[in-house]
Each structure stands twice: as C-alpha cells, then as structure tokens.
Amino acid sequence: MKVTVETAKELGLLPDEFDMIKKILGRVPNYTELSIYSVMWSEHASYKNSIKWLKTLPRKGEAILAEAGTENAGLVDLGDGLACAFKIESHNHPCAVEPYQGAATGVGGINRDIFTMGARPVAQLNSLRFGDIKLDRTKWHIKGVVKGIGDYGNAFGIPVVAGEVFFDDSFNTNPLVNAMSVGLVDKNLVVSAISKGAGNPVFIVGSSTGKDGIHGSTFASADITEDSADDIPSIQVGDPFMEKLLMEASLEVIKTDALIGMQDMGAAGIICSTSEMSEKGGHGMKVDLSKVPLRQQNMEPFEILLSESQERMLIVVKKGREAEVEEVYKKWDLNCVQIGEVTEGDRLEFFWKGEMVADVPAESLVLGGGAPVYDREYREPAYYKEYKKFDINQIAEPQDLTEVAKMLIKHPNIASKRWVYEQYDTMVGTRNMGTNFPSSAAVVNLKGSNKALVLSVDCNSRYVKADPEVGAMIAVAESARNIVCSGGKPLAITNCLNFGNPYKPEIYWQFVHAVKGMGKACEKFGTPVTGGNVSFYNQSTIGGKDEAVFPTPTIGMLGVLDNKNHHTTLAFKEKGHMIYLIGRSRNDIASSEYLYSYHGVKASPAPYFDLEEEYNVQQVVMQL
C-alpha cells in the first residue's frame, strides 16, 4: 500500500507531522509504521497539546516516590515501609458510544496501572458527568456507565469508597467518566515500567489479542459526531475475572525478583508498552508479532501492534529466570509467551513470520521524547466578561424559603446519589471505614497500622466554566477540605483534565487557566501533582452545531490519617452540642445551584474565593 500525506490525514496526523516522520526515518514510512505514529502521536498518548502547561504544575514533595510521568501511577510514601500508588483517568469517548464497556474497561485499565507497579488495589473512586436526566440518551448513558463500573469493580473485588455525580445539558452527548484507583505496596517491591539489559526476554502475559480497541487512542483524540457510533470497534471489551487472575499472578511473580520491568497494555497496546519501556531504559527491542496469542484469525501485523485488547501486560524478565515466571502464570492459567528480547540501541524492530514490518526509534514515539509539542493559541471567550456583569441586587429574594429548600433538595445535583452508589460494592475487603461512620472524604483502613488513607474526588464544573482559574483552585481546595474535615492531612493529587477541542482558542484558554489555578492551589496546600491524564475533544458536532462540555479538571486527592481514633465523621453526636461555622460568610450566590436552577440565571461568575483565607481555615480545622 502506497503511503501519502492523505493516508496520514486519514489516520489523524497533520501534514507537518507526516514530514516529521519522514525526517525521523529518513524515508517514507510503510502503513504499519505510519499507524504506529498515528496512535503514539495522538493527543491521548502524546499530550502534544497539553504537556507544555502540565510541566508547570508542582511535582516534587517530601513524600513523593515517583514523580508525574515517570511511572504508570503516582507513588507516595506513607511511612513504615509502605507506599500508596494512585491515579485517576478518563474513559469519556468510549462511554459516549458504548457506556457499559466504556466504563467497565475504564475501571479495568486504571486498576492495571496500579498493580503493574506491584501495588494491590484497595479502593476505587469515580467522578461522573451526565446530561439532562430527563433525556432517553442520558438515561442510557447513566444505566450503562453505572452498571459497567459496578459489574467490573464488584467482580474484580475492589470497593468503591467515594465519588460524585453532576448533571448539566453540556454533557448530553459527551458524558465524563473519570475512574480513580488506589493501591498499597511494600516500598521494596515496587516495579518500574522499564526495559533494559540486552538479551533479556520480553513476554506478553494475560489475555489473547483481538481486534477490539484498534486506533482507540486516535478515536479518543477527536470530537464526537453523528458518525461516532461507527467507532464502536474502537471500544475495548473487558473481563474482570481475567483481570483478577492477572493481578494475582503479577503480584506473585514480582516476589520472585525475576522481573526487570512490567507495564500494562492500555492505550495503543503493544506499541505503547514496547516504546515507553524501551525509551525509559535506553534500549531497543526485537519483537515477533507472529508469536502473540490471538483470539481472532487473519489479523494484520498493524492490528496486533495497535490492538487495545484488555487484561494484558508486557514484562521483561531476567535472562535465565524464564521458567520461574512461566510457572507462575501457568498456575493461574494465563498466557505467558516470549515474543521478543531487549536489544542494544534504540530501535524497535517488529517482525511477522520472519519479515520485518516496522523499524522505528523508540524515543521518537514517546511523550517527552520525539513526539511533537505544540503551543496552541488561546484567547478569552466573550462569555467571560458577560458573566462578570452579574449583579446580585437584580435577583429577587424568594417569598417562600421552604419552597426553595425543597426544590433544591430534590434537584439531581443535590439529592442523595444512593441510587448510584448502592449499585457498587462498597465493603469488599473490609477496609472502608466510612460504611458505618461516613465523613466528608473516604477513609480506608491500613490494616496492621494505626493509620488510614483519606481520599476525595472533586470538581464543580460550573465554577470552572465561569472562571477556570478560580474554579480549579476551588476544586483543589474542596478536595483538601474534605480530607481535613475527616481528620486527615492532604498529601498529593492526581488529576483528570476534561476539556473540549484544544484547537479552539476559547477552549484552550479554559485549559490554560485551569492548569494555572490548579498549580497555585497545589503549591499552597503542599499537594504535588503525581500524574493523571488529559482528555480533550469532549465536544460534539450534532446537527452542524458545536458544543463543548463544561471544563472539568477533576481532582483526586490522597491524604493520611495518622491516628484512626481521630477519624472525624459527619453525624451530629448529641443534643445540646454547639454548632459553629468556621470561616467568613459572604453575600454570594454566584454560580450556585440556587441561582442556576431556581432563578434560571446561567451567566454569573465563580463564587468568591480567597486562597489564603481557605488555607488558614483548613489549618485551624486541622488543629481542632
């Protein structure tokens, strides 16, 4: 097949990027090589439109064991030889067109990021955004997403300990599904996603490979349109029972000390794992694709490379220790097949039945290496100044406050979400301390210790739409506030940045200012960013009309409770106890549910927020 710039454009690459590829290779790529670059240089895999700003976020901290971008998940020292791996990621595009499998595989993928580091997942959280709850499409999204999260997580055996659900018309076509996983690991058993040592064998373990998810990264790097239902083959299919076996086998094989490195196969499958591990270790890799276990016949080499079939891992084994590793995976009845070996240099060479089908330098593919980095144009949207014109004096006070209270309590954004979380297993593993004693954040017992993890996931999308910088600061502050009000100390965050099309200057302005606000708040609260992901293109073109979701920089925060006896719960304890309000109240209803839903006023700024004042209030609460 002749490869041209038109072929590149069909695969989602820009003409300039096609020229870059030709320069890197010193020739025109073949179709398999072009497919490799199309997924690895997609926004989903390369962060090419966001990495410049992500690098401005604070990453360092006393307790940080793995900085953002260096491993599959963030890693924080909890003391006493124990570390916590945690991360949040989106699965928005798959959930828009196939809610059940999209949500299920989102849960599976984020858990693999945790146990591929040697950590056992102990808690899950999620942050969900849906459209108008009266619409049939929204009901379809809700039913599929909630059941997908519940079915996969319940079967896998990890409790859902916290979450949030928010409804707005901007999410009618594009729901947001952000899944967070938290795991525990002995600091001496942490595994890195690295490949090194020429001659060391490379194995693929877990499920067989099929055609599901091919070009899934590219699909996640484009707007949702009326034709997006045709992309259902880009949606992965999950098997939680297979993942449970894969986790147990992988955690067992880590204890043999026979591994050099391990990485889960998520977005972009084999090509992503081989390139990232090789680049990190400064080596190359030779891979025979004809040895990859397949579950479908007549798969092309590029399909095997790009498949995003779930429940698979790539491991590099110390030469001479192969039998030990194979024995463990055989015990768990899983595939464990050597498909290649580590080589000197930086070339990734892929073969199919003896014929080389692709030869590319690993460094040219990865984030922070040769992948392109863009500085997109951004400008303040017209609505921003309009929102600032809001005057509270133009809002009439209601005659019947009881009526207002009843209306708000019944509103889907405020009413109990019991109908959602009761579909999840919240108690499996018996670590969830909030089951009988709920608090503002989830509290997860560290068995055999006097400590507990404190976890929260937060963002008010409406605040961020009104003022991205202030809204993002409030999201960080709310997460920290929930942890502090539960008796904990905030340690670090992971984030999931959900925005529209980055090529639209007004959307990119939202992104840039949200990152700035997040950075300021994280600096103030001493909560470095350990990783996460960026999800652009949460934007739909339906009937010729463009609409982006409310910008939603979801914050997942980890804290620690040094003494479980100091777990602060929500409940009023006894009649006669005094109730105090800490902090200063202001005459402010901006961007509130009351203003938005009761009065129907959509244009108002973010609520008043002072970062220094917020920090001081939280410090006082921590000392109570």
LUMDRENMAR-468277 format. One record per residue (C-alpha): x, y, z; residue in one letter. Coordinates in steps of 0.001 Angstrom, whole numbers. Layout:
<atoms>
ATOM:X:Y:Z:A .
...
</atoms>
This chain:
<atoms>
ATOM:0:0:0:M .
ATOM:1405:3382:-1017:K .
ATOM:1587:5821:1892:V .
ATOM:933:9523:1226:T .
ATOM:77:12625:3213:V .
ATOM:-3584:11794:2583:E .
ATOM:-3071:8432:4296:T .
ATOM:-1557:10272:7249:A .
ATOM:-4508:12669:7455:K .
ATOM:-6951:9744:7388:E .
ATOM:-5114:8352:10427:L .
ATOM:-5395:11657:12300:G .
ATOM:-1899:13029:11630:L .
ATOM:-1166:16561:10439:L .
ATOM:764:17154:7176:P .
ATOM:3651:18669:9172:D .
ATOM:3723:15568:11366:E .
ATOM:3943:13367:8275:F .
ATOM:7002:15386:7225:D .
ATOM:8500:14937:10712:M .
ATOM:8058:11162:10468:I .
ATOM:9779:11033:7078:K .
ATOM:12664:13048:8519:K .
ATOM:12983:10782:11575:I .
ATOM:13017:7599:9492:L .
ATOM:14950:9042:6553:G .
ATOM:12292:7601:4239:R .
ATOM:8549:7340:3690:V .
ATOM:7039:5106:6399:P .
ATOM:5119:1999:5476:N .
ATOM:1486:1712:6574:Y .
ATOM:2305:-162:9778:T .
ATOM:4885:2452:10799:E .
ATOM:2502:5283:9961:L .
ATOM:-179:3602:12080:S .
ATOM:2317:3420:14943:I .
ATOM:2959:7161:14799:Y .
ATOM:-744:7932:14404:S .
ATOM:-1579:6352:17771:V .
ATOM:1592:7334:19629:M .
ATOM:1348:10939:18438:W .
ATOM:-2376:11173:19126:S .
ATOM:-3351:13614:21852:E .
ATOM:-4446:10694:24020:H .
ATOM:-960:9153:24045:A .
ATOM:1415:12078:23444:S .
ATOM:-210:15005:25318:Y .
ATOM:1157:17126:22477:K .
ATOM:-1291:19983:23096:N .
ATOM:-1044:19950:26878:S .
ATOM:2442:18892:28010:I .
ATOM:3826:22442:27910:K .
ATOM:1356:23535:30587:W .
ATOM:1394:20290:32561:L .
ATOM:5110:20813:33155:K .
ATOM:4307:23993:35105:T .
ATOM:2472:22032:37818:L .
ATOM:4297:21303:41108:P .
ATOM:5652:17738:41109:R .
ATOM:8111:17478:43961:K .
ATOM:7410:16742:47608:G .
ATOM:8988:15026:50595:E .
ATOM:6703:12007:50343:A .
ATOM:6773:11653:46537:I .
ATOM:8487:8429:45418:L .
ATOM:7553:8620:41715:A .
ATOM:7109:11990:40041:E .
ATOM:4389:12638:37486:A .
ATOM:5061:10927:34175:G .
ATOM:7830:8619:35386:T .
ATOM:5700:5552:36181:E .
ATOM:2241:4156:35490:N .
ATOM:834:5926:38566:A .
ATOM:1850:8318:41310:G .
ATOM:3636:6826:44313:L .
ATOM:3576:8380:47790:V .
ATOM:5486:7294:50901:D .
ATOM:3138:6521:53800:L .
ATOM:5924:5647:56232:G .
ATOM:6658:2328:57927:D .
ATOM:7906:858:54641:G .
ATOM:4538:1280:52927:L .
ATOM:3723:3290:49797:A .
ATOM:491:4233:48063:C .
ATOM:66:4126:44278:A .
ATOM:-2874:6141:42973:F .
ATOM:-4145:7598:39722:K .
ATOM:-7274:8899:38002:I .
ATOM:-8025:8549:34292:E .
ATOM:-10894:9200:31909:S .
ATOM:-12776:6883:29584:H .
ATOM:-15065:9541:28163:N .
ATOM:-15181:8829:24441:H .
ATOM:-15823:5083:24783:P .
ATOM:-18622:5785:27271:C .
ATOM:-20269:8225:24861:A .
ATOM:-20865:5484:22272:V .
ATOM:-20854:2276:24357:E .
ATOM:-21437:3222:28018:P .
ATOM:-21260:-229:29598:Y .
ATOM:-17998:-1488:28094:Q .
ATOM:-16522:2016:28113:G .
ATOM:-16987:2322:31870:A .
ATOM:-16031:-1278:32632:A .
ATOM:-12736:-1102:30752:T .
ATOM:-12012:2298:32295:G .
ATOM:-12145:630:35702:V .
ATOM:-10017:-2275:34477:G .
ATOM:-7403:-20:32921:G .
ATOM:-6904:2178:35959:I .
ATOM:-6571:-846:38247:N .
ATOM:-3891:-2324:35959:R .
ATOM:-1927:918:36237:D .
ATOM:-1853:310:39985:I .
ATOM:-959:-3377:40189:F .
ATOM:1579:-3165:37367:T .
ATOM:3672:-1190:39894:M .
ATOM:3393:-4014:42417:G .
ATOM:597:-2393:44422:A .
ATOM:-2607:-4195:45377:R .
ATOM:-5659:-2004:44660:P .
ATOM:-7699:-1388:47826:V .
ATOM:-10104:1386:46825:A .
ATOM:-11812:2922:43819:Q .
ATOM:-13466:6309:43330:L .
ATOM:-15245:7856:40376:N .
ATOM:-16379:11237:39097:S .
ATOM:-19283:11187:36635:L .
ATOM:-20927:13850:34469:R .
ATOM:-24166:13293:32581:F .
ATOM:-26626:15410:30589:G .
ATOM:-30268:16278:31244:D .
ATOM:-31561:13387:33342:I .
ATOM:-34936:13538:31563:K .
ATOM:-33441:12603:28163:L .
ATOM:-33511:8999:26966:D .
ATOM:-29889:9276:25830:R .
ATOM:-28819:10436:29287:T .
ATOM:-30715:7571:30921:K .
ATOM:-28917:5175:28554:W .
ATOM:-25561:6707:29500:H .
ATOM:-26297:6530:33235:I .
ATOM:-27577:2970:33171:K .
ATOM:-24644:1687:31108:G .
ATOM:-21890:3588:32915:V .
ATOM:-23055:2795:36450:V .
ATOM:-23634:-872:35617:K .
ATOM:-20255:-1076:33843:G .
ATOM:-18415:363:36849:I .
ATOM:-20360:-1832:39248:G .
ATOM:-20073:-5088:37323:D .
ATOM:-16332:-4787:36697:Y .
ATOM:-15388:-3444:40118:G .
ATOM:-17634:-5835:42023:N .
ATOM:-16318:-8879:40145:A .
ATOM:-12725:-7678:40489:F .
ATOM:-13233:-7270:44226:G .
ATOM:-12266:-3654:44923:I .
ATOM:-14680:-1388:46853:P .
ATOM:-15913:1937:45511:V .
ATOM:-15412:4222:48508:V .
ATOM:-16337:7672:47161:A .
ATOM:-17421:9604:44105:G .
ATOM:-19519:12400:42683:E .
ATOM:-22250:12770:40047:V .
ATOM:-23233:16020:38309:F .
ATOM:-25836:16752:35629:F .
ATOM:-25839:19516:33014:D .
ATOM:-27044:19889:29430:D .
ATOM:-23448:20375:28215:S .
ATOM:-22900:16651:28857:F .
ATOM:-25919:15481:26816:N .
ATOM:-23740:13926:24111:T .
ATOM:-20429:13700:25941:N .
ATOM:-20620:12160:29415:P .
ATOM:-17467:12290:31518:L .
ATOM:-16381:9092:33249:V .
ATOM:-13293:9514:35443:N .
ATOM:-12134:6461:37406:A .
ATOM:-9588:6512:40234:M .
ATOM:-7791:3570:41807:S .
ATOM:-5678:3456:44959:V .
ATOM:-3311:657:45941:G .
ATOM:-777:-289:48607:L .
ATOM:2727:-1661:48076:V .
ATOM:5800:-2516:50115:D .
ATOM:8401:66:49082:K .
ATOM:10868:-2753:48412:N .
ATOM:8531:-4447:45918:L .
ATOM:7777:-1512:43600:V .
ATOM:8179:-2446:39922:V .
ATOM:9193:54:37252:S .
ATOM:7907:238:33675:A .
ATOM:11383:-197:32180:I .
ATOM:13172:-2398:29659:S .
ATOM:16947:-2817:29787:K .
ATOM:19715:-5395:29542:G .
ATOM:20393:-6638:26012:A .
ATOM:19323:-10254:25603:G .
ATOM:16689:-10177:28337:N .
ATOM:13482:-11864:27131:P .
ATOM:10222:-9967:26599:V .
ATOM:6912:-11677:27399:F .
ATOM:3268:-10866:26789:I .
ATOM:1036:-12167:29581:V .
ATOM:-2702:-12299:30214:G .
ATOM:-5477:-12335:27638:S .
ATOM:-5180:-13168:23969:S .
ATOM:-5178:-10316:21451:T .
ATOM:-8170:-9413:19279:G .
ATOM:-9262:-6533:17081:K .
ATOM:-11023:-4569:19814:D .
ATOM:-9755:-1078:20501:G .
ATOM:-7626:-664:17360:I .
ATOM:-6985:3068:16911:H .
ATOM:-8763:3649:20229:G .
ATOM:-6231:6380:21078:S .
ATOM:-6996:8150:17824:T .
ATOM:-10749:7830:18465:F .
ATOM:-10236:9475:21869:A .
ATOM:-8430:12372:20151:S .
ATOM:-11349:13650:18063:A .
ATOM:-14741:15255:18617:D .
ATOM:-17836:13091:18995:I .
ATOM:-20012:13382:15862:T .
ATOM:-23181:11837:14482:E .
ATOM:-20983:9123:12949:D .
ATOM:-19200:8191:16184:S .
ATOM:-21418:5139:16674:A .
ATOM:-19472:3666:13755:D .
ATOM:-16402:3694:16028:D .
ATOM:-17739:1002:18371:I .
ATOM:-14955:-1377:17136:P .
ATOM:-12602:1132:18836:S .
ATOM:-14194:241:22185:I .
ATOM:-12384:-2360:24251:Q .
ATOM:-14174:-5292:25881:V .
ATOM:-13326:-6152:29491:G .
ATOM:-13188:-9373:31523:D .
ATOM:-12904:-8640:35269:P .
ATOM:-12302:-12275:36194:F .
ATOM:-9340:-12440:33803:M .
ATOM:-8022:-9224:35344:E .
ATOM:-8314:-10707:38830:K .
ATOM:-6182:-13679:37730:L .
ATOM:-3706:-11361:36017:L .
ATOM:-3343:-9245:39155:M .
ATOM:-2760:-12197:41459:E .
ATOM:-262:-13767:39051:A .
ATOM:1608:-10494:38528:S .
ATOM:1847:-9704:42242:L .
ATOM:3116:-13244:42818:E .
ATOM:5708:-13093:40047:V .
ATOM:7053:-9801:41410:I .
ATOM:8055:-11619:44597:K .
ATOM:10331:-13966:42585:T .
ATOM:12622:-10996:41811:D .
ATOM:12843:-12308:38242:A .
ATOM:11458:-9153:36604:L .
ATOM:13311:-6221:35079:I .
ATOM:10142:-4273:34347:G .
ATOM:6405:-4503:33773:M .
ATOM:3823:-2368:32022:Q .
ATOM:143:-2801:31377:D .
ATOM:-1141:-2643:27806:M .
ATOM:-3681:126:27699:G .
ATOM:-3947:2799:25036:A .
ATOM:-2087:1784:21841:A .
ATOM:-1412:-1713:23162:G .
ATOM:1862:-3456:22313:I .
ATOM:3407:-472:20550:I .
ATOM:2854:1801:23539:C .
ATOM:4286:-645:26083:S .
ATOM:7330:-1579:23998:T .
ATOM:8186:2025:23116:S .
ATOM:7721:3532:26584:E .
ATOM:9612:759:28391:M .
ATOM:12430:811:25823:S .
ATOM:12825:4582:25817:E .
ATOM:12929:4679:29601:K .
ATOM:15625:2008:29733:G .
ATOM:17682:3390:26855:G .
ATOM:17474:147:24877:H .
ATOM:15752:-1256:21821:G .
ATOM:13571:-4309:21346:M .
ATOM:13063:-7010:18742:K .
ATOM:9524:-8423:18681:V .
ATOM:7996:-11290:16688:D .
ATOM:4309:-10447:16287:L .
ATOM:3535:-13915:14949:S .
ATOM:4123:-15260:18483:K .
ATOM:1454:-13064:20091:V .
ATOM:-1503:-15235:21242:P .
ATOM:-4533:-14244:19140:L .
ATOM:-8239:-14794:19657:R .
ATOM:-9181:-13793:16109:Q .
ATOM:-7875:-15142:12822:Q .
ATOM:-6457:-13147:9912:N .
ATOM:-5209:-10221:11991:M .
ATOM:-2786:-7907:10203:E .
ATOM:537:-7051:11902:P .
ATOM:-525:-3423:12440:F .
ATOM:-3734:-4636:14104:E .
ATOM:-1761:-6812:16521:I .
ATOM:518:-3876:17334:L .
ATOM:-2309:-1405:17924:L .
ATOM:-4947:-3650:19499:S .
ATOM:-6179:-2430:22871:E .
ATOM:-7498:-5806:23990:S .
ATOM:-7774:-5685:27759:Q .
ATOM:-6134:-7639:30590:E .
ATOM:-2665:-7856:29003:R .
ATOM:795:-6928:30314:M .
ATOM:4287:-6702:28869:L .
ATOM:7082:-7950:31126:I .
ATOM:10853:-8020:30731:V .
ATOM:12446:-10957:32552:V .
ATOM:16000:-11519:33748:K .
ATOM:17641:-13916:31291:K .
ATOM:17767:-17419:32750:G .
ATOM:14739:-16835:35014:R .
ATOM:12104:-17510:32342:E .
ATOM:10938:-20847:33767:A .
ATOM:10070:-19326:37167:E .
ATOM:7928:-16665:35560:V .
ATOM:6221:-19076:33172:E .
ATOM:5390:-21401:36062:E .
ATOM:3570:-18661:37976:V .
ATOM:1405:-17626:35027:Y .
ATOM:733:-21277:34167:K .
ATOM:-517:-21788:37729:K .
ATOM:-3058:-19004:37151:W .
ATOM:-3986:-20423:33724:D .
ATOM:-2797:-17342:31831:L .
ATOM:-888:-16829:28597:N .
ATOM:2822:-16196:29163:C .
ATOM:4599:-16157:25813:V .
ATOM:8019:-14822:24898:Q .
ATOM:7560:-12521:21914:I .
ATOM:10969:-10869:21772:G .
ATOM:14091:-9664:23505:E .
ATOM:15823:-6474:24567:V .
ATOM:18481:-5169:22162:T .
ATOM:21277:-2610:22179:E .
ATOM:20481:765:20640:G .
ATOM:17056:2374:20476:D .
ATOM:15353:639:17552:R .
ATOM:12031:-1124:17857:L .
ATOM:12003:-3875:15248:E .
ATOM:8774:-5766:14629:F .
ATOM:8621:-8962:12586:F .
ATOM:5823:-11034:11110:W .
ATOM:6706:-14587:10084:K .
ATOM:10333:-13653:9550:G .
ATOM:9684:-10422:7654:E .
ATOM:10362:-7022:9251:M .
ATOM:7156:-4984:9176:V .
ATOM:8262:-1928:11172:A .
ATOM:11538:-361:12292:D .
ATOM:11254:2816:14357:V .
ATOM:13320:4531:17085:P .
ATOM:11570:4230:20454:A .
ATOM:12496:7738:21550:E .
ATOM:10698:9283:18564:S .
ATOM:7353:7890:19707:L .
ATOM:7010:8892:23320:V .
ATOM:5877:11802:25414:L .
ATOM:8924:13844:26395:G .
ATOM:10947:12302:23560:G .
ATOM:10406:12857:19860:G .
ATOM:6631:13268:19985:A .
ATOM:5587:16764:18863:P .
ATOM:4835:19504:21387:V .
ATOM:2517:22371:20481:Y .
ATOM:1837:25777:21991:D .
ATOM:-1725:26447:20935:R .
ATOM:-3337:29851:20545:E .
ATOM:-5720:30825:23321:Y .
ATOM:-7984:33793:23971:R .
ATOM:-10556:34832:26500:E .
ATOM:-14079:33828:25430:P .
ATOM:-16706:36542:25111:A .
ATOM:-18900:34979:27789:Y .
ATOM:-16251:35526:30499:Y .
ATOM:-16799:39290:30708:K .
ATOM:-20556:38815:30408:E .
ATOM:-20540:36515:33439:Y .
ATOM:-18671:39191:35415:K .
ATOM:-21538:41651:34887:K .
ATOM:-23808:39665:37170:F .
ATOM:-25444:41812:39870:D .
ATOM:-26904:40040:42890:I .
ATOM:-29171:43022:43531:N .
ATOM:-31137:42133:40402:Q .
ATOM:-32151:38791:41911:I .
ATOM:-35401:38944:43865:A .
ATOM:-35463:37249:47235:E .
ATOM:-37922:34348:47262:P .
ATOM:-41094:34706:49282:Q .
ATOM:-41081:31107:50485:D .
ATOM:-37680:29793:51565:L .
ATOM:-39165:26414:52458:T .
ATOM:-40271:26002:48845:E .
ATOM:-36734:26852:47674:V .
ATOM:-35195:24386:50102:A .
ATOM:-37495:21576:48971:K .
ATOM:-36784:22314:45308:M .
ATOM:-33018:22265:45858:L .
ATOM:-33023:19126:47991:I .
ATOM:-34882:17297:45213:K .
ATOM:-32566:18557:42447:H .
ATOM:-30474:15735:40885:P .
ATOM:-27248:17636:41599:N .
ATOM:-28006:17900:45323:I .
ATOM:-30251:14936:46138:A .
ATOM:-28746:11738:47516:S .
ATOM:-26844:9635:44981:K .
ATOM:-27679:6470:46894:R .
ATOM:-29368:5138:43741:W .
ATOM:-25933:5219:42097:V .
ATOM:-23542:4021:44777:Y .
ATOM:-25775:1226:46039:E .
ATOM:-25020:-498:42723:Q .
ATOM:-21358:-666:43741:Y .
ATOM:-19772:-2944:46320:D .
ATOM:-18512:-512:48951:T .
ATOM:-17486:-3024:51613:M .
ATOM:-15498:-5803:49918:V .
ATOM:-12104:-6129:51604:G .
ATOM:-13477:-4701:54891:T .
ATOM:-11256:-1609:54717:R .
ATOM:-13917:1065:54162:N .
ATOM:-14259:2913:57472:M .
ATOM:-16960:5176:56048:G .
ATOM:-19575:2457:55610:T .
ATOM:-20930:2845:59137:N .
ATOM:-19260:6153:60005:F .
ATOM:-19403:8413:56927:P .
ATOM:-17255:11516:56719:S .
ATOM:-16563:14247:54159:S .
ATOM:-13902:12065:52498:A .
ATOM:-13498:8308:52196:A .
ATOM:-11392:6745:54963:V .
ATOM:-9671:3445:54161:V .
ATOM:-8190:1333:56935:N .
ATOM:-4495:423:56763:L .
ATOM:-4709:-2938:58479:K .
ATOM:-1959:-3640:60990:G .
ATOM:-1315:76:61385:S .
ATOM:-2810:2956:63327:N .
ATOM:-3074:4938:60084:K .
ATOM:-5729:5232:57401:A .
ATOM:-5869:6613:53877:L .
ATOM:-8190:9574:53322:V .
ATOM:-9452:10029:49754:L .
ATOM:-11562:12559:47900:S .
ATOM:-12506:13313:44293:V .
ATOM:-13919:16749:43485:D .
ATOM:-14698:19402:40902:C .
ATOM:-17544:21828:40312:N .
ATOM:-17677:22066:36513:S .
ATOM:-19963:25098:36622:R .
ATOM:-17446:27087:38663:Y .
ATOM:-14692:26213:36190:V .
ATOM:-16831:27290:33220:K .
ATOM:-17487:30634:34932:A .
ATOM:-13816:31202:35816:D .
ATOM:-11339:28399:35004:P .
ATOM:-8559:29639:37273:E .
ATOM:-10746:30219:40319:V .
ATOM:-12831:27113:39626:G .
ATOM:-9742:24888:39502:A .
ATOM:-8422:26388:42742:M .
ATOM:-11771:25667:44375:I .
ATOM:-11624:22046:43146:A .
ATOM:-8241:21518:44830:V .
ATOM:-9417:23356:47945:A .
ATOM:-12596:21275:48161:E .
ATOM:-10656:18022:47970:S .
ATOM:-8276:19230:50669:A .
ATOM:-11193:20495:52766:R .
ATOM:-12927:17121:52611:N .
ATOM:-9759:15377:53779:I .
ATOM:-9100:17877:56566:V .
ATOM:-12727:17688:57749:C .
ATOM:-12323:13905:58021:S .
ATOM:-9296:14270:60286:G .
ATOM:-6645:13737:57627:G .
ATOM:-3678:15590:56198:K .
ATOM:-3589:16193:52408:P .
ATOM:-506:14692:50721:L .
ATOM:-771:14761:46921:A .
ATOM:-3167:14848:43984:I .
ATOM:-3844:13107:40709:T .
ATOM:-5942:14900:38100:N .
ATOM:-8161:14246:35125:C .
ATOM:-8439:17308:32883:L .
ATOM:-11605:17121:30771:N .
ATOM:-11984:19820:28108:F .
ATOM:-13275:20433:24600:G .
ATOM:-11291:20822:21375:N .
ATOM:-7800:22289:22041:P .
ATOM:-7664:23786:18547:Y .
ATOM:-10411:26216:19537:K .
ATOM:-8693:29191:21250:P .
ATOM:-11535:29789:23716:E .
ATOM:-11428:26163:24852:I .
ATOM:-7654:26199:25161:Y .
ATOM:-7932:29373:27264:W .
ATOM:-10108:27420:29699:Q .
ATOM:-7475:24680:29867:F .
ATOM:-4515:27029:30376:V .
ATOM:-6195:28993:33151:H .
ATOM:-7469:25872:34889:A .
ATOM:-3914:24499:34975:V .
ATOM:-2678:27805:36387:K .
ATOM:-5324:27753:39119:G .
ATOM:-4620:24132:39980:M .
ATOM:-903:24841:40223:G .
ATOM:-1414:27788:42582:K .
ATOM:-3688:25809:44882:A .
ATOM:-1437:22727:44916:C .
ATOM:1542:24890:45839:E .
ATOM:-411:26451:48689:K .
ATOM:-1725:23187:50122:F .
ATOM:1555:21320:49633:G .
ATOM:-89:18694:47431:T .
ATOM:2153:17968:44422:P .
ATOM:674:16542:41230:V .
ATOM:1644:12888:40760:T .
ATOM:13:12304:37371:G .
ATOM:-3361:11679:35811:G .
ATOM:-4485:12363:32276:N .
ATOM:-5810:14969:29867:V .
ATOM:-8999:14301:27938:S .
ATOM:-9538:16811:25144:F .
ATOM:-12178:16704:22395:Y .
ATOM:-15095:16298:24798:N .
ATOM:-17027:18229:22232:Q .
ATOM:-19791:17207:19881:S .
ATOM:-20853:18328:16451:T .
ATOM:-24506:17394:16146:I .
ATOM:-26749:18950:13503:G .
ATOM:-23952:21300:12493:G .
ATOM:-23706:22795:15984:K .
ATOM:-20540:22611:18106:D .
ATOM:-20864:22231:21854:E .
ATOM:-18123:21549:24385:A .
ATOM:-18672:20156:27854:V .
ATOM:-18218:22357:30878:F .
ATOM:-14456:22321:31564:P .
ATOM:-13864:19782:34323:T .
ATOM:-10418:19443:35941:P .
ATOM:-11273:16605:38320:T .
ATOM:-9046:16426:41397:I .
ATOM:-8352:13119:43114:G .
ATOM:-6577:13761:46413:M .
ATOM:-4735:11420:48753:L .
ATOM:-4367:12182:52424:G .
ATOM:-3355:10285:55527:V .
ATOM:-4960:9943:58947:L .
ATOM:-2099:9325:61370:D .
ATOM:-4399:8142:64145:N .
ATOM:-7577:6265:63233:K .
ATOM:-9119:7356:66536:N .
ATOM:-9176:10894:65122:H .
ATOM:-11477:9966:62229:H .
ATOM:-13967:12861:62154:T .
ATOM:-17442:11852:60993:T .
ATOM:-20410:13802:59626:L .
ATOM:-23074:12984:62195:A .
ATOM:-24230:15327:64943:F .
ATOM:-23468:13381:68124:K .
ATOM:-25676:14611:70955:E .
ATOM:-28465:17038:71635:K .
ATOM:-27110:20237:73140:G .
ATOM:-23764:20156:71367:H .
ATOM:-22817:23557:69930:M .
ATOM:-22719:24119:66161:I .
ATOM:-20145:26574:64809:Y .
ATOM:-19478:27977:61347:L .
ATOM:-15750:28369:60760:I .
ATOM:-14776:30999:58214:G .
ATOM:-16474:34119:56948:R .
ATOM:-19800:34076:55084:S .
ATOM:-20427:36463:52198:R .
ATOM:-23466:37679:50330:N .
ATOM:-22630:35500:47329:D .
ATOM:-24829:33207:45224:I .
ATOM:-22718:33268:42040:A .
ATOM:-22791:30014:40016:S .
ATOM:-24856:28351:42743:S .
ATOM:-27449:25659:42049:E .
ATOM:-29992:28037:43577:Y .
ATOM:-29207:30784:41051:L .
ATOM:-28831:28399:38121:Y .
ATOM:-31860:26170:38657:S .
ATOM:-34318:28172:40760:Y .
ATOM:-33859:31563:39095:H .
ATOM:-32686:30214:35728:G .
ATOM:-29710:32600:35664:V .
ATOM:-26939:30848:33729:K .
ATOM:-24483:33753:33486:A .
ATOM:-22647:34547:36713:S .
ATOM:-19004:34438:37843:P .
ATOM:-17422:31806:40073:A .
ATOM:-18187:32269:43783:P .
ATOM:-15912:34392:45934:Y .
ATOM:-12686:32582:46750:F .
ATOM:-9539:33635:48584:D .
ATOM:-6790:31002:48569:L .
ATOM:-5004:32365:51633:E .
ATOM:-8221:32550:53625:E .
ATOM:-9152:28991:52608:E .
ATOM:-5737:27705:53648:Y .
ATOM:-5970:29405:57038:N .
ATOM:-9438:27965:57718:V .
ATOM:-8196:24465:56909:Q .
ATOM:-5177:24886:59154:Q .
ATOM:-7474:25854:62027:V .
ATOM:-9696:22809:61445:V .
ATOM:-6655:20512:61440:M .
ATOM:-5750:21748:64915:Q .
ATOM:-9182:21197:66467:L .
</atoms>
